[in-house]
């Protein structure tokens, strides 16, 4: 026998001991479920197995089940027909728009559920960009009014948290002021603070048919190569009044999550995006790995890196498994 007084394996001997020494746990209360809503029939999303564009009645049903499973929040994304898209995203301010109706339905059916709405032009934009375009340039300040009007309309419909996601400048402060002036002081801001110009958003853009018609999003979303810049963005959002800051995507950016967690007091969210989800599902369908196990492992890793909450398309399945 080797003389080995120190044997780390002792703490891995049994399930009971492993549970005692486990440093990170995943619970349904850590999860936010992103959901797609549509006017019309339930439609499968090809690149996101198990995900659908849902009509409002089914959306409410799913949200009710999620709430029962212990999931505290859903994040809503409207899938609109091209006929409702224009360069100024006007439909985003329609008090009877699809998203606003969906929020009202949810708050009526499951009032305690936290409803999060995305504040960005792209689902409503005929250009597929997050800002107003002039001569091929994405305008920063001119887009602010559109976003403030959109956020107010969402708050009016009953949103608990609005989530500016376009990665342009001055969003959080401008929206905070607009909400406060209208008396919506209790509506929080979940800031997409460090959102990267990522290839992992592909399936989401299929879901909403929202891919940019021209160019890409590199003049507003962050360069995947940058970490210090993420901190700069987070500090700005904190100063402007964000309530929660977010990193997106999640798994390829665990260092960003960890760095932000170590540097701010606010809760940190991470978004396991459509491409991360699709990769695991696809490999699972090919029989190349156990997708459910790999999903759980990814989510635990995202939490271990420092995320306090995770947006994941697998939220309901994971909550069920837990
Ligand atoms: C749009 C938005 C995107 C996602 C969330 N909000 C796409 C984009 O920036 O092009 C992506 C989410 C995902 O891929 O799951 N502002």
Boltz pocket constraint, residues with backbone or C-beta under 6 A from the ligand:
constraints:
  - pocket:
      binder: B
      contacts: [[A, 118], [A, 120], [A, 122], [A, 130], [A, 165], [A, 166], [A, 200], [A, 201], [A, 202], [A, 203], [A, 204], [A, 205], [A, 210], [A, 217], [A, 272], [A, 273], [A, 274], [A, 275]]
      max_distance: 6.0
